[in-house]
């Protein structure tokens, strides 16, 4: 998410309406860039606030798939 903040900010500066799907953890950064945060609940929980460790990385592929499916279901109405 962090690499897209500059892009979001520039698009907003140019007058575009920008929305970004984010968990509560990243909402302040997205809103500071001027974009609209579309909130969702991550299957990762507090994962992004924790240091990466071997036990956290086990099953990463399945968690990513679960995250993508969950995200699509949550933001589909938007």
Residue, then its C-alpha position, 0 to 999 in steps of 0.5 A: x500500500x505505501x508505494x501507492x500513496x504518492x500516486x494517489x496524492x498526485x492523482x488527487x492533486x490533478x483533480x481525480x477522485x481516488x478510492x483505495x481499499x484499506x484496513x483501519x491500520x492504513x486509513x490515516x495514510x490514505x486520507x492524508x494523501x487525499x484519497x477516500x479509504x474504503x475500509x475492509x476487514x483483513x483475514x490477516x488481522x494484526x499481521x501488518x503491525x507485527x514483525x515478519x517471522x517464520x511462523x507468520x509466513x507459513x501458509x502465506x499463499x493461502x492467506x493471500x488468496x483468502x484476503x483477495x476473496x474476502x476483500x472482493x466480497x466486502x467492497x463489491x457494493x462500492 
